[in-house]
Amino acid sequence: MRVAVVGAGPAGLTAAYLLKISGHQPMVFEAEEWVGGRTRTIRLDTGHHLDSGAGWLAGFYRETLGLLEAVGMRDALVPIDLRSCAFLSEGGKLVRVPTGPVSSLSFSLLGPKDRLKILLWGAGLVMRQPRGDLGVDLRFDTTSAEVHILKSVGRSAAQVVFEPLVSALYSGLRELSAASVRSFARALLFTRFYSLSDGMDSLWLRLAEEVEVQTDSPVRRIAAPANGGVELVLDSGSARRFDGCVVAAPITRVRDVIDGVDLPPWVDSVRYAPHVRAYAVRSGSTQRAEIHPVGGEEDVVTVSRGSGGWLWGALPQGYSAALVGAAGKLALDLLDEPDEKVGRLLWERAAAVDPDLFGIDRCRLVRVVKWPEAVPVFAPGHLSNLASWKQAPPVVFAGDWTRAPCIEGAVRSGIEAAKVFGRA
Ligand SMILES: Cc1cc2nc3c(=O)[nH]c(=O)nc-3n(C[C@H](O)[C@H](O)[C@H](O)COP(=O)(O)OP(=O)(O)OC[C@H]3O[C@@H](n4cnc5c(N)ncnc54)[C@H](O)[C@@H]3O)c2cc1C
């Protein structure tokens, strides 16, 4: 079959690669000039690179690691340390986030009762949450994560630990379903983290070599006429016919251009959290730290800083970098502001979270990255809706919003979309 794939992110390229292996003829259409979607790597003139979106893969990303293996890129995995450099900031005072049960027992921001509650919650996840990495327990899906966490660990632990760490993943506890937070927390408990030596987009650049990809080609209409097949209308106005289509772009970007396809009504309410980041590099060194402020769900500002080695990409020896990120309302407000203003404002806010952050003025390079659709919000009910949604050709939907809000979710959705078309 001739199958069009809309979007050259992890979901679309995984689907296209597997469709080709199954004997189909996939053709990928990508709106931007680059492939990789939200795993975009920006290669900088200082000779290093910045992972402008996703920064890590986790050890439980079974399918993503399998793809790396399949294309001979397993050696590109670089182990990174996200745990021992994680801090919470309260009024500018940094407290290390516990990395295991023993260190959590002496965690100074919480009293002994609250520490015990967190330990018990973690133990409950290990015992009862479905294992199968990213396994979902739908019994928790109609409850908001806020209600569940308050009930399980109490108010102070929810505010001091859970809200800052979860908000840094771009939505507050109130917006998420308890099932989605439990599934992620369980999977992350004992995992290791990795980056890719040539940038997070390098796997997708590699897959794009195997299939036909047309970049700079936003799809403006996707129609399934009653007489069969799929018609795609491109930005240029030209129309192309295919036997089937995998739509692997964020649903908010394509919802309004789909015609003649039955989509369940809940799809209209799917939304994404925005994220805005400023990245700056200077010569010299600074201690490695990942800092999350305690409180402030609306305008969480996270600070990652370090020297040499790895920091959201490769960083040359002799240089330090910092990445300041905003989520929630602050990110939304900054999306349309000029980059220079965004950089300064984020740095100002970050100084309150991290008093040791170096100034932005004498940095050699400053980059601002804006993601209007950073991560899909898995609101209460979303996972249950997905579980009862049966997809069939000719138009099939993929993307992180259909599986889990991460690279592995996107890859798994691409695998499932390709399976729907079977072998040619
Ligand atoms: C700042 C940030 C940090 C993140 N950190 C992590 C992390 O550390 N680890 C992790 O696992 N995940 C992380 N993620 C999430 C991860 O990047 C996404 O889950 C993943 O990229 C989703 O893949 P996808 O293929 O579903 O969508 P995308 O990556 O968004 O790809 C979709 C593609 O569709 C294209 N497109 C859109 N509209 C059209 C159209 N009309 N026509 C043609 N093409 C179109 C887009 O340009 C894009 O290239 C992060 C995301 C962001 C933004």
The ligand as an SDF file (V2000), in Angstrom:
LIG
                    3D

 53 58  0  0  0  0  0  0  0  0999 V2000
   11.0720   20.7630   25.9910 C   0  0  0  0  0  0  0  0  0  0  0  0
   10.7330   19.2970   25.8660 C   0  0  0  0  0  0  0  0  0  0  0  0
   11.4220   18.3690   26.6400 C   0  0  0  0  0  0  0  0  0  0  0  0
   11.1130   17.0170   26.5420 C   0  0  0  0  0  0  0  0  0  0  0  0
   11.8480   16.1150   27.2570 N   0  0  0  0  0  0  0  0  0  0  0  0
   11.6680   14.7890   27.0440 C   0  0  0  0  0  0  0  0  0  0  0  0
   12.5970   13.8450   27.5600 C   0  0  0  0  0  0  0  0  0  0  0  0
   13.6070   14.2050   28.1710 O   0  0  0  0  0  0  0  0  0  0  0  0
   12.3660   12.5200   27.3320 N   0  0  0  0  0  0  0  0  0  0  0  0
   11.2820   12.1040   26.5930 C   0  0  0  0  0  0  0  0  0  0  0  0
   11.1240   10.8970   26.4200 O   0  0  0  0  0  0  0  0  0  0  0  0
   10.4310   12.9840   26.0340 N   0  0  0  0  0  0  0  0  0  0  0  0
   10.6100   14.3150   26.2240 C   0  0  0  0  0  0  0  0  0  0  0  0
    9.8000   15.2230   25.5930 N   0  0  0  0  0  0  0  0  0  0  0  0
    8.6400   14.7230   24.8240 C   0  0  0  0  0  0  0  0  0  0  0  0
    9.0410   14.1510   23.4590 C   0  0  0  0  0  0  0  0  0  0  0  0
    9.8680   15.0460   22.7700 O   0  0  0  0  0  0  0  0  0  0  0  0
    7.7610   13.8870   22.6750 C   0  0  0  0  0  0  0  0  0  0  0  0
    6.9370   13.0270   23.4450 O   0  0  0  0  0  0  0  0  0  0  0  0
    8.0180   13.2140   21.3110 C   0  0  0  0  0  0  0  0  0  0  0  0
    8.8680   13.9920   20.5220 O   0  0  0  0  0  0  0  0  0  0  0  0
    6.6720   13.0490   20.6060 C   0  0  0  0  0  0  0  0  0  0  0  0
    6.8780   12.5240   19.3200 O   0  0  0  0  0  0  0  0  0  0  0  0
    5.7470   12.6340   18.2120 P   0  0  0  0  0  0  0  0  0  0  0  0
    6.2680   11.9920   16.9980 O   0  0  0  0  0  0  0  0  0  0  0  0
    4.4620   12.1850   18.7930 O   0  0  0  0  0  0  0  0  0  0  0  0
    5.5500   14.2090   17.9770 O   0  0  0  0  0  0  0  0  0  0  0  0
    6.6010   15.3090   17.5040 P   0  0  0  0  0  0  0  0  0  0  0  0
    7.9460   15.0230   18.0410 O   0  0  0  0  0  0  0  0  0  0  0  0
    5.9740   16.6240   17.8480 O   0  0  0  0  0  0  0  0  0  0  0  0
    6.6200   15.1440   15.9110 O   0  0  0  0  0  0  0  0  0  0  0  0
    5.5010   15.5520   15.1550 C   0  0  0  0  0  0  0  0  0  0  0  0
    5.9600   16.1720   13.8430 C   0  0  0  0  0  0  0  0  0  0  0  0
    4.7980   16.5560   13.0950 O   0  0  0  0  0  0  0  0  0  0  0  0
    5.0880   17.7450   12.3860 C   0  0  0  0  0  0  0  0  0  0  0  0
    3.8320   18.3880   11.9770 N   0  0  0  0  0  0  0  0  0  0  0  0
    2.9590   19.1010   12.7180 C   0  0  0  0  0  0  0  0  0  0  0  0
    1.9320   19.5240   11.9540 N   0  0  0  0  0  0  0  0  0  0  0  0
    2.1520   19.0700   10.7050 C   0  0  0  0  0  0  0  0  0  0  0  0
    1.4440   19.1850    9.4680 C   0  0  0  0  0  0  0  0  0  0  0  0
    0.2990   19.8600    9.3680 N   0  0  0  0  0  0  0  0  0  0  0  0
    1.9820   18.5920    8.3660 N   0  0  0  0  0  0  0  0  0  0  0  0
    3.1560   17.8940    8.4370 C   0  0  0  0  0  0  0  0  0  0  0  0
    3.8610   17.7660    9.5940 N   0  0  0  0  0  0  0  0  0  0  0  0
    3.3620   18.3380   10.7090 C   0  0  0  0  0  0  0  0  0  0  0  0
    5.8760   18.5440   13.4150 C   0  0  0  0  0  0  0  0  0  0  0  0
    6.6260   19.5790   12.7860 O   0  0  0  0  0  0  0  0  0  0  0  0
    6.7530   17.4650   14.0340 C   0  0  0  0  0  0  0  0  0  0  0  0
    7.9930   17.3350   13.3750 O   0  0  0  0  0  0  0  0  0  0  0  0
   10.0860   16.5840   25.6580 C   0  0  0  0  0  0  0  0  0  0  0  0
    9.4120   17.5310   24.8590 C   0  0  0  0  0  0  0  0  0  0  0  0
    9.7390   18.8660   24.9670 C   0  0  0  0  0  0  0  0  0  0  0  0
    9.0490   19.8660   24.0760 C   0  0  0  0  0  0  0  0  0  0  0  0
  1  2  1  0
  2  3  1  0
  2 52  2  0
  3  4  2  0
  4  5  1  0
  4 50  1  0
  5  6  2  0
  6  7  1  0
  6 13  1  0
  7  8  2  0
  7  9  1  0
  9 10  1  0
 10 11  2  0
 10 12  1  0
 12 13  2  0
 13 14  1  0
 14 15  1  0
 14 50  1  0
 15 16  1  0
 16 17  1  0
 16 18  1  0
 18 19  1  0
 18 20  1  0
 20 21  1  0
 20 22  1  0
 22 23  1  0
 23 24  1  0
 24 25  2  0
 24 26  1  0
 24 27  1  0
 27 28  1  0
 28 29  2  0
 28 30  1  0
 28 31  1  0
 31 32  1  0
 32 33  1  0
 33 34  1  0
 33 48  1  0
 34 35  1  0
 35 36  1  0
 35 46  1  0
 36 37  1  0
 36 45  1  0
 37 38  2  0
 38 39  1  0
 39 40  1  0
 39 45  2  0
 40 41  1  0
 40 42  2  0
 42 43  1  0
 43 44  2  0
 44 45  1  0
 46 47  1  0
 46 48  1  0
 48 49  1  0
 50 51  2  0
 51 52  1  0
 52 53  1  0
M  END
$$$$
